[in-house]
């Protein structure tokens, strides 16, 4: 199943292993700048705890490695 998903992403020209920090970097570069300043600040405040958890605590997993349990319980 995971290999099929990787093959599909590759066929679409997408990288197969994107880390959480890479995703956040793109979000900050591509999405946040187009928002109103107050919205941008609020979203950044929301992203910071996720960054601390996924990048610092979990060691910057790839998006494919993140499971529902990581999100639902805040723990692996």
PQR file with spaces between the fields and no chain letter, atoms N, CA, C, O and H, PARSE charges and radii, in Angstrom:
ATOM       1  N    UNK     1       0.822   -1.181    0.000 -0.4000 1.5000
ATOM       2  CA   UNK     1       0.000    0.000    0.000 -0.0000 2.0000
ATOM       3  C    UNK     1       0.874    1.257    0.000  0.5500 1.7000
ATOM       4  O    UNK     1       0.643    2.174   -0.788 -0.5500 1.4000
ATOM       5  N    UNK     2       1.881    1.299    0.886 -0.4000 1.5000
ATOM       6  CA   UNK     2       2.754    2.462    0.953 -0.0000 2.0000
ATOM       7  C    UNK     2       3.558    2.608   -0.338  0.5500 1.7000
ATOM       8  O    UNK     2       3.764    3.724   -0.816 -0.5500 1.4000
ATOM       9  H    UNK     2       2.069    0.553    1.526  0.4000 1.0000
ATOM      10  N    UNK     3       4.008    1.497   -0.902 -0.4000 1.5000
ATOM      11  CA   UNK     3       4.758    1.564   -2.157 -0.0000 2.0000
ATOM      12  C    UNK     3       3.891    2.099   -3.290  0.5500 1.7000
ATOM      13  O    UNK     3       4.373    2.841   -4.146 -0.5500 1.4000
ATOM      14  H    UNK     3       3.841    0.590   -0.514  0.4000 1.0000
ATOM      15  N    UNK     4       2.628    1.730   -3.298 -0.4000 1.5000
ATOM      16  CA   UNK     4       1.704    2.251   -4.313 -0.0000 2.0000
ATOM      17  C    UNK     4       1.544    3.760   -4.169  0.5500 1.7000
ATOM      18  O    UNK     4       1.526    4.486   -5.163 -0.5500 1.4000
ATOM      19  H    UNK     4       2.236    1.128   -2.603  0.4000 1.0000
ATOM      20  N    UNK     5       1.428    4.225   -2.936 -0.4000 1.5000
ATOM      21  CA   UNK     5       1.285    5.661   -2.699 -0.0000 2.0000
ATOM      22  C    UNK     5       2.536    6.408   -3.131  0.5500 1.7000
ATOM      23  O    UNK     5       2.446    7.493   -3.706 -0.5500 1.4000
ATOM      24  H    UNK     5       1.442    3.636   -2.129  0.4000 1.0000
ATOM      25  N    UNK     6       3.703    5.835   -2.858 -0.4000 1.5000
ATOM      26  CA   UNK     6       4.954    6.459   -3.284 -0.0000 2.0000
ATOM      27  C    UNK     6       5.051    6.509   -4.798  0.5500 1.7000
ATOM      28  O    UNK     6       5.476    7.518   -5.359 -0.5500 1.4000
ATOM      29  H    UNK     6       3.776    4.953   -2.391  0.4000 1.0000
ATOM      30  N    UNK     7       4.661    5.430   -5.465 -0.4000 1.5000
ATOM      31  CA   UNK     7       4.698    5.386   -6.927 -0.0000 2.0000
ATOM      32  C    UNK     7       3.744    6.417   -7.523  0.5500 1.7000
ATOM      33  O    UNK     7       4.066    7.062   -8.521 -0.5500 1.4000
ATOM      34  H    UNK     7       4.316    4.610   -5.009  0.4000 1.0000
ATOM      35  N    UNK     8       2.579    6.570   -6.915 -0.4000 1.5000
ATOM      36  CA   UNK     8       1.609    7.550   -7.392 -0.0000 2.0000
ATOM      37  C    UNK     8       2.156    8.970   -7.244  0.5500 1.7000
ATOM      38  O    UNK     8       2.023    9.782   -8.160 -0.5500 1.4000
ATOM      39  H    UNK     8       2.317    6.046   -6.105  0.4000 1.0000
ATOM      40  N    UNK     9       2.772    9.276   -6.091 -0.4000 1.5000
ATOM      41  CA   UNK     9       3.360   10.596   -5.884 -0.0000 2.0000
ATOM      42  C    UNK     9       4.480   10.854   -6.880  0.5500 1.7000
ATOM      43  O    UNK     9       4.601   11.955   -7.418 -0.5500 1.4000
ATOM      44  H    UNK     9       2.880    8.616   -5.347  0.4000 1.0000
ATOM      45  N    UNK    10       5.292    9.843   -7.120 -0.4000 1.5000
ATOM      46  CA   UNK    10       6.393    9.988   -8.075 -0.0000 2.0000
ATOM      47  C    UNK    10       5.857   10.249   -9.482  0.5500 1.7000
ATOM      48  O    UNK    10       6.399   11.083  -10.208 -0.5500 1.4000
ATOM      49  H    UNK    10       5.193    8.949   -6.683  0.4000 1.0000
ATOM      50  N    UNK    11       4.805    9.546   -9.866 -0.4000 1.5000
ATOM      51  CA   UNK    11       4.197    9.732  -11.187 -0.0000 2.0000
ATOM      52  C    UNK    11       3.623   11.144  -11.338  0.5500 1.7000
ATOM      53  O    UNK    11       3.556   11.674  -12.447 -0.5500 1.4000
ATOM      54  H    UNK    11       4.365    8.869   -9.277  0.4000 1.0000
ATOM      55  N    UNK    12       3.215   11.740  -10.234 -0.4000 1.5000
ATOM      56  CA   UNK    12       2.666   13.095  -10.254 -0.0000 2.0000
ATOM      57  C    UNK    12       3.758   14.153  -10.137  0.5500 1.7000
ATOM      58  O    UNK    12       3.476   15.351  -10.103 -0.5500 1.4000
ATOM      59  H    UNK    12       3.270   11.309   -9.333  0.4000 1.0000
ATOM      60  N    UNK    13       5.019   13.692  -10.074 -0.4000 1.5000
ATOM      61  CA   UNK    13       6.131   14.622   -9.967 -0.0000 2.0000
ATOM      62  C    UNK    13       6.390   15.109   -8.551  0.5500 1.7000
ATOM      63  O    UNK    13       7.087   16.103   -8.348 -0.5500 1.4000
ATOM      64  H    UNK    13       5.249   12.719  -10.101  0.4000 1.0000
ATOM      65  N    UNK    14       5.826   14.409   -7.571 -0.4000 1.5000
ATOM      66  CA   UNK    14       6.007   14.793   -6.175 -0.0000 2.0000
ATOM      67  C    UNK    14       7.094   13.945   -5.535  0.5500 1.7000
ATOM      68  O    UNK    14       7.309   12.796   -5.919 -0.5500 1.4000
ATOM      69  H    UNK    14       5.260   13.601   -7.736  0.4000 1.0000
ATOM      70  N    UNK    15       7.771   14.522   -4.562 -0.4000 1.5000
ATOM      71  CA   UNK    15       8.776   13.756   -3.827 -0.0000 2.0000
ATOM      72  C    UNK    15       8.078   12.710   -2.979  0.5500 1.7000
ATOM      73  O    UNK    15       6.954   12.915   -2.521 -0.5500 1.4000
ATOM      74  H    UNK    15       7.597   15.456   -4.250  0.4000 1.0000
ATOM      75  N    UNK    16       8.745   11.595   -2.774 -0.4000 1.5000
ATOM      76  CA   UNK    16       8.112   10.511   -2.029 -0.0000 2.0000
ATOM      77  C    UNK    16       8.282   10.645   -0.524  0.5500 1.7000
ATOM      78  O    UNK    16       7.489   10.079    0.228 -0.5500 1.4000
ATOM      79  H    UNK    16       9.658   11.428   -3.146  0.4000 1.0000
ATOM      80  N    UNK    17       9.270   11.362   -0.070 -0.4000 1.5000
ATOM      81  CA   UNK    17       9.498   11.466    1.364 -0.0000 2.0000
ATOM      82  C    UNK    17       9.699   12.933    1.739  0.5500 1.7000
ATOM      83  O    UNK    17      10.794   13.475    1.589 -0.5500 1.4000
ATOM      84  H    UNK    17       9.915   11.822   -0.681  0.4000 1.0000
ATOM      85  N    UNK    18       8.650   13.559    2.220 -0.4000 1.5000
ATOM      86  CA   UNK    18       8.711   14.949    2.632 -0.0000 2.0000
ATOM      87  C    UNK    18       8.638   14.983    4.154  0.5500 1.7000
ATOM      88  O    UNK    18       7.696   14.458    4.747 -0.5500 1.4000
ATOM      89  H    UNK    18       7.761   13.118    2.342  0.4000 1.0000
ATOM      90  N    UNK    19       9.631   15.598    4.782 -0.4000 1.5000
ATOM      91  CA   UNK    19       9.629   15.679    6.242 -0.0000 2.0000
ATOM      92  C    UNK    19       8.627   16.727    6.707  0.5500 1.7000
ATOM      93  O    UNK    19       8.220   17.610    5.952 -0.5500 1.4000
ATOM      94  H    UNK    19      10.397   16.024    4.300  0.4000 1.0000
ATOM      95  N    UNK    20       8.250   16.605    7.954 -0.4000 1.5000
ATOM      96  CA   UNK    20       7.309   17.568    8.522 -0.0000 2.0000
ATOM      97  C    UNK    20       7.890   18.977    8.460  0.5500 1.7000
ATOM      98  O    UNK    20       7.169   19.931    8.167 -0.5500 1.4000
ATOM      99  H    UNK    20       8.581   15.888    8.568  0.4000 1.0000
ATOM     100  N    UNK    21       9.187   19.116    8.734 -0.4000 1.5000
ATOM     101  CA   UNK    21       9.796   20.449    8.695 -0.0000 2.0000
ATOM     102  C    UNK    21       9.805   21.024    7.280  0.5500 1.7000
ATOM     103  O    UNK    21       9.655   22.234    7.109 -0.5500 1.4000
ATOM     104  H    UNK    21       9.773   18.341    8.972  0.4000 1.0000
ATOM     105  N    UNK    22       9.977   20.181    6.269 -0.4000 1.5000
ATOM     106  CA   UNK    22       9.913   20.651    4.890 -0.0000 2.0000
ATOM     107  C    UNK    22       8.504   21.132    4.546  0.5500 1.7000
ATOM     108  O    UNK    22       8.333   22.143    3.865 -0.5500 1.4000
ATOM     109  H    UNK    22      10.098   19.198    6.408  0.4000 1.0000
ATOM     110  N    UNK    23       7.508   20.406    5.017 -0.4000 1.5000
ATOM     111  CA   UNK    23       6.121   20.808    4.790 -0.0000 2.0000
ATOM     112  C    UNK    23       5.849   22.174    5.436  0.5500 1.7000
ATOM     113  O    UNK    23       5.232   23.046    4.823 -0.5500 1.4000
ATOM     114  H    UNK    23       7.646   19.584    5.570  0.4000 1.0000
ATOM     115  N    UNK    24       6.311   22.345    6.668 -0.4000 1.5000
ATOM     116  CA   UNK    24       6.125   23.628    7.351 -0.0000 2.0000
ATOM     117  C    UNK    24       6.859   24.757    6.634  0.5500 1.7000
ATOM     118  O    UNK    24       6.344   25.871    6.528 -0.5500 1.4000
ATOM     119  H    UNK    24       6.812   21.637    7.165  0.4000 1.0000
ATOM     120  N    UNK    25       8.039   24.472    6.152 -0.4000 1.5000
ATOM     121  CA   UNK    25       8.813   25.489    5.432 -0.0000 2.0000
ATOM     122  C    UNK    25       8.041   25.969    4.208  0.5500 1.7000
ATOM     123  O    UNK    25       7.925   27.172    3.972 -0.5500 1.4000
ATOM     124  H    UNK    25       8.457   23.568    6.238  0.4000 1.0000
ATOM     125  N    UNK    26       7.520   25.035    3.438 -0.4000 1.5000
ATOM     126  CA   UNK    26       6.738   25.401    2.252 -0.0000 2.0000
ATOM     127  C    UNK    26       5.471   26.163    2.636  0.5500 1.7000
ATOM     128  O    UNK    26       5.098   27.132    1.975 -0.5500 1.4000
ATOM     129  H    UNK    26       7.614   24.058    3.629  0.4000 1.0000
ATOM     130  N    UNK    27       4.822   25.728    3.688 -0.4000 1.5000
ATOM     131  CA   UNK    27       3.612   26.407    4.159 -0.0000 2.0000
ATOM     132  C    UNK    27       3.939   27.853    4.523  0.5500 1.7000
ATOM     133  O    UNK    27       3.220   28.781    4.154 -0.5500 1.4000
ATOM     134  H    UNK    27       5.124   24.940    4.225  0.4000 1.0000
ATOM     135  N    UNK    28       5.033   28.023    5.249 -0.4000 1.5000
ATOM     136  CA   UNK    28       5.424   29.372    5.656 -0.0000 2.0000
ATOM     137  C    UNK    28       5.835   30.238    4.469  0.5500 1.7000
ATOM     138  O    UNK    28       5.591   31.445    4.474 -0.5500 1.4000
ATOM     139  H    UNK    28       5.618   27.269    5.549  0.4000 1.0000
ATOM     140  N    UNK    29       6.440   29.653    3.476 -0.4000 1.5000
ATOM     141  CA   UNK    29       6.893   30.413    2.305 -0.0000 2.0000
ATOM     142  C    UNK    29       5.777   30.677    1.296  0.5500 1.7000
ATOM     143  O    UNK    29       5.751   31.731    0.661 -0.5500 1.4000
ATOM     144  H    UNK    29       6.638   28.672    3.472  0.4000 1.0000
ATOM     145  N    UNK    30       4.859   29.725    1.146 -0.4000 1.5000
ATOM     146  CA   UNK    30       3.866   29.816    0.077 -0.0000 2.0000
ATOM     147  C    UNK    30       2.469   30.229    0.528  0.5500 1.7000
ATOM     148  O    UNK    30       1.756   30.917   -0.203 -0.5500 1.4000
ATOM     149  H    UNK    30       4.880   28.869    1.662  0.4000 1.0000
ATOM     150  N    UNK    31       2.084   29.819    1.705 -0.4000 1.5000
ATOM     151  CA   UNK    31       0.708   30.062    2.143 -0.0000 2.0000
ATOM     152  C    UNK    31       0.574   31.254    3.096  0.5500 1.7000
ATOM     153  O    UNK    31      -0.298   32.103    2.909 -0.5500 1.4000
ATOM     154  H    UNK    31       2.662   29.260    2.299  0.4000 1.0000
ATOM     155  N    UNK    32       1.421   31.315    4.098 -0.4000 1.5000
ATOM     156  CA   UNK    32       1.288   32.383    5.091 -0.0000 2.0000
ATOM     157  C    UNK    32       1.450   33.789    4.521  0.5500 1.7000
ATOM     158  O    UNK    32       0.714   34.687    4.930 -0.5500 1.4000
ATOM     159  H    UNK    32       2.129   30.625    4.249  0.4000 1.0000
ATOM     160  N    UNK    33       2.376   34.020    3.597 -0.4000 1.5000
ATOM     161  CA   UNK    33       2.564   35.396    3.115 -0.0000 2.0000
ATOM     162  C    UNK    33       1.338   36.024    2.459  0.5500 1.7000
ATOM     163  O    UNK    33       1.239   37.251    2.422 -0.5500 1.4000
ATOM     164  H    UNK    33       2.974   33.291    3.264  0.4000 1.0000
ATOM     165  N    UNK    34       0.419   35.245    1.951 -0.4000 1.5000
ATOM     166  CA   UNK    34      -0.745   35.811    1.262 -0.0000 2.0000
ATOM     167  C    UNK    34      -1.900   36.128    2.218  0.5500 1.7000
ATOM     168  O    UNK    34      -2.922   36.674    1.800 -0.5500 1.4000
ATOM     169  H    UNK    34       0.500   34.249    1.982  0.4000 1.0000
ATOM     170  N    UNK    35      -1.740   35.794    3.472 -0.4000 1.5000
ATOM     171  CA   UNK    35      -2.784   36.026    4.462 -0.0000 2.0000
ATOM     172  C    UNK    35      -2.649   37.406    5.094  0.5500 1.7000
ATOM     173  O    UNK    35      -1.579   38.014    5.075 -0.5500 1.4000
ATOM     174  H    UNK    35      -0.910   35.351    3.812  0.4000 1.0000
ATOM     175  N    UNK    36      -3.734   37.878    5.642 -0.4000 1.5000
ATOM     176  CA   UNK    36      -3.709   39.137    6.382 -0.0000 2.0000
ATOM     177  C    UNK    36      -2.778   38.985    7.588  0.5500 1.7000
ATOM     178  O    UNK    36      -2.658   37.887    8.133 -0.5500 1.4000
ATOM     179  H    UNK    36      -4.603   37.384    5.658  0.4000 1.0000
ATOM     180  N    UNK    37      -2.129   40.048    8.006 -0.4000 1.5000
ATOM     181  CA   UNK    37      -1.164   39.955    9.108 -0.0000 2.0000
ATOM     182  C    UNK    37      -1.706   39.288   10.374  0.5500 1.7000
ATOM     183  O    UNK    37      -1.019   38.456   10.966 -0.5500 1.4000
ATOM     184  H    UNK    37      -2.227   40.940    7.564  0.4000 1.0000
ATOM     185  N    UNK    38      -2.903   39.630   10.794 -0.4000 1.5000
ATOM     186  CA   UNK    38      -3.468   39.017   11.994 -0.0000 2.0000
ATOM     187  C    UNK    38      -3.719   37.531   11.819  0.5500 1.7000
ATOM     188  O    UNK    38      -3.475   36.739   12.729 -0.5500 1.4000
ATOM     189  H    UNK    38      -3.461   40.307   10.313  0.4000 1.0000
ATOM     190  N    UNK    39      -4.203   37.161   10.655 -0.4000 1.5000
ATOM     191  CA   UNK    39      -4.442   35.746   10.353 -0.0000 2.0000
ATOM     192  C    UNK    39      -3.126   34.998   10.311  0.5500 1.7000
ATOM     193  O    UNK    39      -3.002   33.904   10.862 -0.5500 1.4000
ATOM     194  H    UNK    39      -4.401   37.804    9.916  0.4000 1.0000
ATOM     195  N    UNK    40      -2.150   35.591    9.656 -0.4000 1.5000
ATOM     196  CA   UNK    40      -0.818   34.974    9.554 -0.0000 2.0000
ATOM     197  C    UNK    40      -0.245   34.731   10.948  0.5500 1.7000
ATOM     198  O    UNK    40       0.286   33.653   11.215 -0.5500 1.4000
ATOM     199  H    UNK    40      -2.251   36.479    9.209  0.4000 1.0000
ATOM     200  N    UNK    41      -0.346   35.717   11.840 -0.4000 1.5000
ATOM     201  CA   UNK    41       0.167   35.557   13.204 -0.0000 2.0000
ATOM     202  C    UNK    41      -0.573   34.458   13.954  0.5500 1.7000
ATOM     203  O    UNK    41       0.041   33.655   14.656 -0.5500 1.4000
ATOM     204  H    UNK    41      -0.777   36.592   11.623  0.4000 1.0000
ATOM     205  N    UNK    42      -1.894   34.424   13.802 -0.4000 1.5000
ATOM     206  CA   UNK    42      -2.686   33.389   14.478 -0.0000 2.0000
ATOM     207  C    UNK    42      -2.320   32.000   13.973  0.5500 1.7000
ATOM     208  O    UNK    42      -2.188   31.068   14.766 -0.5500 1.4000
ATOM     209  H    UNK    42      -2.393   35.076   13.232  0.4000 1.0000
ATOM     210  N    UNK    43      -2.153   31.852   12.664 -0.4000 1.5000
ATOM     211  CA   UNK    43      -1.786   30.555   12.100 -0.0000 2.0000
ATOM     212  C    UNK    43      -0.390   30.144   12.545  0.5500 1.7000
ATOM     213  O    UNK    43      -0.146   28.973   12.836 -0.5500 1.4000
ATOM     214  H    UNK    43      -2.260   32.609   12.020  0.4000 1.0000
ATOM     215  N    UNK    44       0.512   31.093   12.598 -0.4000 1.5000
ATOM     216  CA   UNK    44       1.875   30.790   13.047 -0.0000 2.0000
ATOM     217  C    UNK    44       1.854   30.318   14.503  0.5500 1.7000
ATOM     218  O    UNK    44       2.587   29.402   14.875 -0.5500 1.4000
ATOM     219  H    UNK    44       0.313   32.044   12.362  0.4000 1.0000
ATOM     220  N    UNK    45       1.013   30.946   15.318 -0.4000 1.5000
ATOM     221  CA   UNK    45       0.876   30.513   16.713 -0.0000 2.0000
ATOM     222  C    UNK    45       0.343   29.088   16.803  0.5500 1.7000
ATOM     223  O    UNK    45       0.672   28.362   17.741 -0.5500 1.4000
ATOM     224  H    UNK    45       0.416   31.689   15.015  0.4000 1.0000
ATOM     225  N    UNK    46      -0.467   28.686   15.849 -0.4000 1.5000
ATOM     226  CA   UNK    46      -0.998   27.326   15.812 -0.0000 2.0000
ATOM     227  C    UNK    46       0.058   26.333   15.332  0.5500 1.7000
ATOM     228  O    UNK    46       0.105   25.196   15.800 -0.5500 1.4000
ATOM     229  H    UNK    46      -0.735   29.276   15.087  0.4000 1.0000
ATOM     230  N    UNK    47       0.888   26.758   14.416 -0.4000 1.5000
ATOM     231  CA   UNK    47       1.905   25.878   13.826 -0.0000 2.0000
ATOM     232  C    UNK    47       3.049   25.592   14.798  0.5500 1.7000
ATOM     233  O    UNK    47       3.603   24.492   14.793 -0.5500 1.4000
ATOM     234  H    UNK    47       0.850   27.682   14.037  0.4000 1.0000
ATOM     235  N    UNK    48       3.399   26.554   15.617 -0.4000 1.5000
ATOM     236  CA   UNK    48       4.559   26.396   16.508 -0.0000 2.0000
ATOM     237  C    UNK    48       4.479   25.166   17.422  0.5500 1.7000
ATOM     238  O    UNK    48       5.466   24.436   17.521 -0.5500 1.4000
ATOM     239  H    UNK    48       2.949   27.447   15.621  0.4000 1.0000
ATOM     240  N    UNK    49       3.351   24.904   18.092 -0.4000 1.5000
ATOM     241  CA   UNK    49       3.295   23.689   18.920 -0.0000 2.0000
ATOM     242  C    UNK    49       3.405   22.404   18.083  0.5500 1.7000
ATOM     243  O    UNK    49       4.011   21.426   18.522 -0.5500 1.4000
ATOM     244  H    UNK    49       2.550   25.496   18.011  0.4000 1.0000
ATOM     245  N    UNK    50       2.829   22.410   16.899 -0.4000 1.5000
ATOM     246  CA   UNK    50       2.940   21.235   16.026 -0.0000 2.0000
ATOM     247  C    UNK    50       4.387   21.030   15.622  0.5500 1.7000
ATOM     248  O    UNK    50       4.869   19.898   15.575 -0.5500 1.4000
ATOM     249  H    UNK    50       2.337   23.204   16.542  0.4000 1.0000
ATOM     250  N    UNK    51       5.079   22.115   15.332 -0.4000 1.5000
ATOM     251  CA   UNK    51       6.494   22.020   14.970 -0.0000 2.0000
ATOM     252  C    UNK    51       7.315   21.473   16.139  0.5500 1.7000
ATOM     253  O    UNK    51       8.167   20.605   15.948 -0.5500 1.4000
ATOM     254  H    UNK    51       4.688   23.034   15.371  0.4000 1.0000
ATOM     255  N    UNK    52       7.062   21.973   17.331 -0.4000 1.5000
ATOM     256  CA   UNK    52       7.789   21.489   18.505 -0.0000 2.0000
ATOM     257  C    UNK    52       7.547   19.996   18.717  0.5500 1.7000
ATOM     258  O    UNK    52       8.473   19.250   19.038 -0.5500 1.4000
ATOM     259  H    UNK    52       6.370   22.678   17.485  0.4000 1.0000
ATOM     260  N    UNK    53       6.322   19.574   18.538 -0.4000 1.5000
ATOM     261  CA   UNK    53       5.992   18.163   18.752 -0.0000 2.0000
ATOM     262  C    UNK    53       6.573   17.269   17.669  0.5500 1.7000
ATOM     263  O    UNK    53       7.287   16.311   17.966 -0.5500 1.4000
ATOM     264  H    UNK    53       5.571   20.179   18.277  0.4000 1.0000
ATOM     265  N    UNK    54       6.270   17.578   16.421 -0.4000 1.5000
ATOM     266  CA   UNK    54       6.688   16.682   15.344 -0.0000 2.0000
ATOM     267  C    UNK    54       8.177   16.785   15.004  0.5500 1.7000
ATOM     268  O    UNK    54       8.816   15.767   14.736 -0.5500 1.4000
ATOM     269  H    UNK    54       5.690   18.356   16.180  0.4000 1.0000
ATOM     270  N    UNK    55       8.725   17.975   15.011 -0.4000 1.5000
ATOM     271  CA   UNK    55      10.128   18.133   14.624 -0.0000 2.0000
ATOM     272  C    UNK    55      11.056   17.843   15.793  0.5500 1.7000
ATOM     273  O    UNK    55      11.995   17.056   15.668 -0.5500 1.4000
ATOM     274  H    UNK    55       8.206   18.802   15.229  0.4000 1.0000
ATOM     275  N    UNK    56      10.794   18.480   16.928 -0.4000 1.5000
ATOM     276  CA   UNK    56      11.697   18.326   18.064 -0.0000 2.0000
ATOM     277  C    UNK    56      11.489   17.008   18.804  0.5500 1.7000
ATOM     278  O    UNK    56      12.435   16.250   19.018 -0.5500 1.4000
ATOM     279  H    UNK    56      10.032   19.119   17.029  0.4000 1.0000
ATOM     280  N    UNK    57      10.243   16.741   19.190 -0.4000 1.5000
ATOM     281  CA   UNK    57       9.987   15.551   19.999 -0.0000 2.0000
ATOM     282  C    UNK    57      10.045   14.252   19.197  0.5500 1.7000
ATOM     283  O    UNK    57      10.626   13.267   19.652 -0.5500 1.4000
ATOM     284  H    UNK    57       9.474   17.356   19.016  0.4000 1.0000
ATOM     285  N    UNK    58       9.443   14.246   18.001 -0.4000 1.5000
ATOM     286  CA   UNK    58       9.396   13.009   17.212 -0.0000 2.0000
ATOM     287  C    UNK    58      10.543   12.878   16.219  0.5500 1.7000
ATOM     288  O    UNK    58      10.646   11.859   15.535 -0.5500 1.4000
ATOM     289  H    UNK    58       8.970   15.046   17.631  0.4000 1.0000
ATOM     290  N    UNK    59      11.407   13.886   16.124 -0.4000 1.5000
ATOM     291  CA   UNK    59      12.577   13.758   15.259 -0.0000 2.0000
ATOM     292  C    UNK    59      12.328   14.042   13.794  0.5500 1.7000
ATOM     293  O    UNK    59      13.045   13.524   12.938 -0.5500 1.4000
ATOM     294  H    UNK    59      11.324   14.713   16.679  0.4000 1.0000
ATOM     295  N    UNK    60      11.335   14.849   13.486 -0.4000 1.5000
ATOM     296  CA   UNK    60      11.062   15.285   12.116 -0.0000 2.0000
ATOM     297  C    UNK    60      10.716   14.128   11.169  0.5500 1.7000
ATOM     298  O    UNK    60      11.427   13.888   10.194 -0.5500 1.4000
ATOM     299  H    UNK    60      10.753   15.270   14.181  0.4000 1.0000
ATOM     300  N    UNK    61       9.630   13.421   11.459 -0.4000 1.5000
ATOM     301  CA   UNK    61       9.241   12.297   10.596 -0.0000 2.0000
ATOM     302  C    UNK    61       8.791   12.781    9.221  0.5500 1.7000
ATOM     303  O    UNK    61       8.450   13.949    9.035 -0.5500 1.4000
ATOM     304  H    UNK    61       9.052   13.616   12.251  0.4000 1.0000
ATOM     305  N    UNK    62       8.799   11.863    8.273 -0.4000 1.5000
ATOM     306  CA   UNK    62       8.215   12.176    6.978 -0.0000 2.0000
ATOM     307  C    UNK    62       6.703   12.178    7.142  0.5500 1.7000
ATOM     308  O    UNK    62       6.172   11.610    8.096 -0.5500 1.4000
ATOM     309  H    UNK    62       9.076   10.915    8.424  0.4000 1.0000
ATOM     310  N    UNK    63       6.027   12.806    6.226 -0.4000 1.5000
ATOM     311  CA   UNK    63       4.567   12.874    6.294 -0.0000 2.0000
ATOM     312  C    UNK    63       3.970   11.473    6.288  0.5500 1.7000
ATOM     313  O    UNK    63       2.975   11.217    6.966 -0.5500 1.4000
ATOM     314  H    UNK    63       6.458   13.268    5.451  0.4000 1.0000
ATOM     315  N    UNK    64       4.570   10.571    5.529 -0.4000 1.5000
ATOM     316  CA   UNK    64       4.067    9.199    5.447 -0.0000 2.0000
ATOM     317  C    UNK    64       4.183    8.460    6.775  0.5500 1.7000
ATOM     318  O    UNK    64       3.421    7.527    7.027 -0.5500 1.4000
ATOM     319  H    UNK    64       5.378   10.779    4.978  0.4000 1.0000
ATOM     320  N    UNK    65       5.123    8.864    7.627 -0.4000 1.5000
ATOM     321  CA   UNK    65       5.336    8.182    8.899 -0.0000 2.0000
ATOM     322  C    UNK    65       4.356    8.632    9.983  0.5500 1.7000
ATOM     323  O    UNK    65       4.203    7.952   10.998 -0.5500 1.4000
ATOM     324  H    UNK    65       5.742    9.622    7.422  0.4000 1.0000
ATOM     325  N    UNK    66       3.707    9.745    9.781 -0.4000 1.5000
ATOM     326  CA   UNK    66       2.782   10.261   10.793 -0.0000 2.0000
ATOM     327  C    UNK    66       1.492    9.447   10.757  0.5500 1.7000
ATOM     328  O    UNK    66       0.875    9.268    9.707 -0.5500 1.4000
ATOM     329  H    UNK    66       3.831   10.298    8.957  0.4000 1.0000
ATOM     330  N    UNK    67       1.109    8.967   11.914 -0.4000 1.5000
ATOM     331  CA   UNK    67      -0.079    8.132   12.041 -0.0000 2.0000
ATOM     332  C    UNK    67      -1.178    8.901   12.783  0.5500 1.7000
ATOM     333  O    UNK    67      -0.914    9.910   13.436 -0.5500 1.4000
ATOM     334  H    UNK    67       1.610    9.112   12.767  0.4000 1.0000
ATOM     335  N    UNK    68      -2.392    8.412   12.670 -0.4000 1.5000
ATOM     336  CA   UNK    68      -3.541    9.036   13.331 -0.0000 2.0000
ATOM     337  C    UNK    68      -3.282    9.175   14.826  0.5500 1.7000
ATOM     338  O    UNK    68      -3.639   10.191   15.423 -0.5500 1.4000
ATOM     339  H    UNK    68      -2.607    7.593   12.139  0.4000 1.0000
ATOM     340  N    UNK    69      -2.678    8.190   15.424 -0.4000 1.5000
ATOM     341  CA   UNK    69      -2.401    8.230   16.861 -0.0000 2.0000
ATOM     342  C    UNK    69      -1.509    9.383   17.270  0.5500 1.7000
ATOM     343  O    UNK    69      -1.648    9.906   18.375 -0.5500 1.4000
ATOM     344  H    UNK    69      -2.387    7.364   14.939  0.4000 1.0000
ATOM     345  N    UNK    70      -0.594    9.790   16.402 -0.4000 1.5000
ATOM     346  CA   UNK    70       0.263   10.937   16.703 -0.0000 2.0000
ATOM     347  C    UNK    70      -0.577   12.201   16.850  0.5500 1.7000
ATOM     348  O    UNK    70      -0.311   13.041   17.709 -0.5500 1.4000
ATOM     349  H    UNK    70      -0.481    9.364   15.504  0.4000 1.0000
ATOM     350  N    UNK    71      -1.568   12.321   16.021 -0.4000 1.5000
ATOM     351  CA   UNK    71      -2.389   13.525   15.981 -0.0000 2.0000
ATOM     352  C    UNK    71      -3.484   13.465   17.041  0.5500 1.7000
ATOM     353  O    UNK    71      -3.682   14.432   17.776 -0.5500 1.4000
ATOM     354  H    UNK    71      -1.784   11.638   15.323  0.4000 1.0000
ATOM     355  N    UNK    72      -4.190   12.352   17.129 -0.4000 1.5000
ATOM     356  CA   UNK    72      -5.323   12.224   18.036 -0.0000 2.0000
ATOM     357  C    UNK    72      -4.907   12.301   19.499  0.5500 1.7000
ATOM     358  O    UNK    72      -5.570   12.952   20.306 -0.5500 1.4000
ATOM     359  H    UNK    72      -4.029   11.566   16.531  0.4000 1.0000
ATOM     360  N    UNK    73      -3.811   11.639   19.835 -0.4000 1.5000
ATOM     361  CA   UNK    73      -3.411   11.579   21.235 -0.0000 2.0000
ATOM     362  C    UNK    73      -2.270   12.528   21.565  0.5500 1.7000
ATOM     363  O    UNK    73      -1.972   12.762   22.736 -0.5500 1.4000
ATOM     364  H    UNK    73      -3.272   11.111   19.179  0.4000 1.0000
ATOM     365  N    UNK    74      -1.638   13.070   20.549 -0.4000 1.5000
ATOM     366  CA   UNK    74      -0.470   13.918   20.796 -0.0000 2.0000
ATOM     367  C    UNK    74       0.731   13.094   21.191  0.5500 1.7000
ATOM     368  O    UNK    74       1.733   13.642   21.650 -0.5500 1.4000
ATOM     369  H    UNK    74      -1.880   12.880   19.597  0.4000 1.0000
ATOM     370  N    UNK    75       0.652   11.814   21.025 -0.4000 1.5000
ATOM     371  CA   UNK    75       1.748   10.885   21.338 -0.0000 2.0000
ATOM     372  C    UNK    75       1.783    9.787   20.302  0.5500 1.7000
ATOM     373  O    UNK    75       0.756    9.426   19.727 -0.5500 1.4000
ATOM     374  H    UNK    75      -0.162   11.369   20.653  0.4000 1.0000
ATOM     375  N    UNK    76       2.992    9.247   20.063 -0.4000 1.5000
ATOM     376  CA   UNK    76       3.093    8.109   19.119 -0.0000 2.0000
ATOM     377  C    UNK    76       2.491    6.846   19.676  0.5500 1.7000
ATOM     378  O    UNK    76       2.499    5.812   19.008 -0.5500 1.4000
ATOM     379  H    UNK    76       3.826    9.541   20.530  0.4000 1.0000
